[in-house]
């Protein structure tokens, strides 16, 4: 019998995973024939020493390196444009990103502009990039964004006060050096926010309309790892075994969502981050329970499998009971991690809801949500979580 699985494309960069992976930076840069590197990072990563170490490794091997650290938590379009200008003026031929999602997304944006010209906002959407970007190597220092393996870049369009999603296989890095040791300098708060971002990546990839048996495998394993290890990792930052497990969870989630897409949680979180400049992972964490409730009846078996992976015994439970236990488990995890339950706690107010919903509906991530919402349904979701 011929299988009726739909055709699906799967893309990922070459990556090295494990303690010490970051120290291969010079070898990989030389393998990509680079002579002058623009290293993109942020002040927080500079303070940890990881970016300085990376630059020193390159300089020690005779590779010229310029550091660009003017990247904020939600990378702005003007930061991308500044970085692209420096890249071209200094005649760099490769990008290296050391940091979390912000430096990696900014690096992707710099690559787009350096190769294609125009303003970064002109590339919003799917497959709008005509020319290949310069080589990109990523060294992630958080276990959450998975920008090191994804074809997504999220940039804050400041004039429009919204985040734009840029999706293209040209944004998949050439290589990623994924070293759990970099997580040992991560604060409990950032561990929580980035870990919940990874959980949402995995959950949304698993219920996405563009998923496949391949992405399902990575998504469910990521959910299992996060459910079993995130609390302990936040409490024990120096425990390298816990850091390995959460970094692996982030990698699995990235491989899943980069190929399956995301959903309403991310669309709504991007809107909040663009309008109010809020932490992305925290927004995702607060929104997750409401979106599970909204989507559940469309794909109840999918959410049952998610609950199983999350450690909930669903045997003999009705769908209604599974829904409630999964929602309760998410709320309990947020509470244990110090993440608030209500959007009002992080600064969202009722007057914001109409604008937030309008931008969320236009976000590329909404296209693969299992239930396509109307504007009033997204407004109601925001309102219920307020």
N, C-alpha and C positions, 0 to 999 in steps of 0.2 A: 504494500500500500504506500502511495506517495504522500509524504507529509504535507500538510497545508499551512505550515508556518509561513507568515508573510515575509517577503524579502526585507532584510534589514542590513544596513551598513554599520560596521563597527570600526572606530578609529581611536588610536591612542598613540602617545609618544613613546619613544624608548625611555625606560626609566630604570634606575637602580634604587632598590629599597634596602635600608638597613643602617645600623649604626656605623658612622664613618663615611657614608655615601657622599656627603658634601665635599669631602677632601679630594674627590675625583674631578673637581671643577676645571683645573688647568688642562687635564688630559682631554676632557670633552670639548673645551674651547679650542684646543689645538686640532682635534679631530674635525672640527667644523671650519678649519682654516682661517680663523679670525686673527686679526692683527691688533685691533683696537676695540675694546669693549666699553659699552655704556652699562654700568651696573646700577640698576634701579632698586631703591630701598626706601625706608622711611626713618624718621628720627628714633622711633621706638626700637627698631631692629638695630640701628646704629648703637644704641645704648646697651644692647645685649652683647655686642661684640661679634655677632655672626656675619654681618656685612663687611666689617673691617677685616675679619679673618679671610673672607672670600677674596677681597681685593688684594690682600697680602699674598695669598696663594698664587694669584695671577701674576702679580709683579715679580714674585720669586722665580717664576718660569719665563720671565722676559715678555710677558703680555701686557701691553699698555692698557690702563683702566681708568676711566673717569666715573666718579660716583655721582649719581643724581638722586638726592634724598628728599626733594620737595614734593612728597606724596602724602596726602591726608587720608583719613580713615575711609571716606567714600571718595575715591579718586575723581578729581574734577577735570572737566574738558580742558581748562586752561593749563593744568599741570601736564596733561598729555601733549598739548601743543608746545609748551616750553621744552619738554623733554625731547620732542621730535626736532625742534630747532637746534638744540645742543648736539643731538646725534648727528645731524647733517653738517653743522658748522665744524665739529671736531673730526669729521670724516671717520666716524665709527663704522664698523661693519658687522657688529653682533650685539645682541642684548642679553644681559644676565639679570634675572630678578631674584632678589633674596628678601623674603618676607612672607606676609600673608596674602590674602586675596587682593588687597589694594595695590601693593607694588607690582604683583604679577599682572593684574588687569591693566594697570597704567603702562607697563612694559608692552603689553599686546597693543594698546592704543598707540603708543609711540611707533611701534613697528608698522601699523596700518598707515599712519600719516607719513612716515618716512618713505614708504614705498609707493603710496597712492596719491599723496597730496591732499588737498581739500581739508575741511574741518572734520574732526572726529565724529561730530554729530551727524554728518552726512552718511555715515555707514550703519546707522541704526537698522536693525532687522536681520534677516537671514540671507546669507550668501550675497552680500552687496560689495564684497572686496574683490577687485579685479586682479590685482597684482600681488604676488607672494611677498610676505614680510621678511625682514632680515632674520637670520638664525636667532632662536631664542632658547636659552637654558634657564630652567627654574629650580630654585632651592627653597621649598616651602618651610616656613617656620611656625605654622599653625596647622592644626588638624581639623580643617573645616571647609575652606573655600574650594579646594581641589582644582584651582585654576591652573595648577601645574600639569594637569592631564586633560583639561577640557577644551572644547572649541567655543567657549563663551568668554566674553569680556563685558563687564558692567561698568559704565562710566556715568558720572553725574553731569548732566547737561545743565549748567548753572542758570543760563538765561530762561530755560523752560521749567526750572525747579522740578526736574524729574530725572530718574535714572534711565538710561537707555541700555538695552541689551543688544549686543552685536554677536552674531553667531555665524561662524564660518570655519571650515576645516583648515583654512590658512592660519587660524589662531591656535591650533594645537602646537604646543612647544615642540622643538626638535628633540629635546631631552629634558628629563627631570631627575634630580638627585634628591631622593626623599629620605631624609635622615631623622629618625625619631629623637635623636639627642638634642636637636634644635628646640624641641618642645619643653625641655627642662627649665627654660627661662620664662615660660608662659605663665601669666598670673592665673589664679583660680577663675576670675571673671572671664578672661579671654578663653580659657579652656572651656568654660561653660558655653559661651556664645558660639565659638567656632565648632564645638562638638555638636551643638543643637543644629547648626547650619548643615553639618554633615548628615545628621539624622533626617532632616527635612529633604535634603538631596536624595537620600535613599528611598524614603517613603514616596516622594513625588515621582521618582523614576519608576518605582514598582507599579504605581497606579496609572502612569502615563499611557496615553493612547498610542504612543510610538515605541512602547517597550517590546522586549523580545525575551526568549529564554536565556539569552546570554546576559542581557542587562539585569534580568530578574535574579540571576545567580549572585551577581555582585551586590545588588541592592539588599537582598535578604541577609547576606553575610554581614554587610555593614550595619544593618539594624541590630543583628544579634550582638556584634562586638560593642556597639555603643550602649545598648541596654545593659550589658554585663560589666562595662568598664568605665563609663564616663564619670560617674559619681566618684569612684575611687581615684581616678586620674586628677580630678579637680582638687581633691584633698591631699594628694601625694605627688606634687609636681616633679620630684626628683626620681620617682620610681620608673626606671627605663623600660621595664616590662609592660607596665600600663601605658606608657607613652608609645611603645611599639604597637600595641593593640589599637589605640585610638588613631594613630597615624595610618595604620592599615585600614581601619574603618573609613577614614577620609578618602584614601586611595580607592577603595572599593566603590564608595558612593560616587566619586568623580567619574570612574569608568562607566558607572550606570547612567548617571544623568547626562553626561556629555553625549551619550548615544541615544538615550530614550527621551530626553527633554525633561521639563519640570512641570509646574502647574500653578494653581491659584495662590498658594502660600507665597511663592517667590514673586509672582506678579504684584501681589498686594504689598509685600515687603519692599520691593523696589520702589513702589510709589511712595511709601512712607519715608524711605531713605532719601529720595530725591527732594521731597517737599520739606521734610523736617530734619534732615541730616542725622538720622538715628542709626544706631549700630545694627548692621544687617542681621547678624545671627540672633540677636535678641528679638528683633521684629519677627523673624521666622518662628522662633520658639513660642511667642505669644499667640501667633496666628494659627499654629498647627492644629490645635484642638478644634477650633471652629471650622476649619476647612475639612478636617476628617468628618465632622458631623454633617457638613454640607454634601460631601461627595459619597458618603458611605453607601447609600442605597443604590447608587449607580454601579458599584463594583464591590459588593459585600464580601465575596470570596477573597478578593485581593486584600482587603483590610483584615480579614480573619487570618490570612497567612502572615501579614505584618504583625498582628498581635501575637501569634505563635512565636515568631522570631524575636519578639520583644520580651519573651519569657512569660506570657500570659497563657494559662491552661484554658483553651477554648473548647475542649471536648464537652459535648452535651450542652453547650451554651447556645441560646438563640442568637440570631443576628443582633437583636436589640441589646442583649447583654454584652456581646462582644464589642459593639460600638461604645457602650458606656465604660466598659473596663479599659478599653484602649485610650479613650479620652481621659479617664481618671489617671491612667499610668503616665500619660504625657504631662498632665498638670502636676502630678506628684514629682516627676523628674525635674520639671521647671522649678518647683518650690525648693527641692533639695539643692538645686544649683544656685538659688538666690535670684532667679528670674521672676519678675512680677507676672501676675495673672492678667492684669488689665492694661489696655493700650493707654488709658488716661494717665497711668503711672509714668509712662515715658514721654508724655507731652502731647499726645493726640487729643484733639477736642472735637466736639460735634460739628463745628463750622468747617472742619477739614474734610469731612467724609465725602462730600460730593466730588471734590477735586481728586481725592485719593482714589475713589472708585473709577472715575473717568480715565485716569492714567493707568490704573491696574488693568482695565479692560483692553487697553491698547498694547500692553506688554506682550512681547513674543512668547513668554512662558505660558501665558493663558491658553495658547493654541492647543497644548497637549494635556490640559486638565481633563479628567474623565467626564466631567459635567460642565458644559459651557453655560456660564451664568449670564443673566440679564443685569443691567446696571443696578436696578433696585435690589437684586439679591446680593451683590457685592456691598452695596451701601448697608444693607441689613446685617451682613457679616461683620463689617467694621463696627456698626452700632452695638451689636450684641457683645462684642469683645471690649467695648469702650470702658 
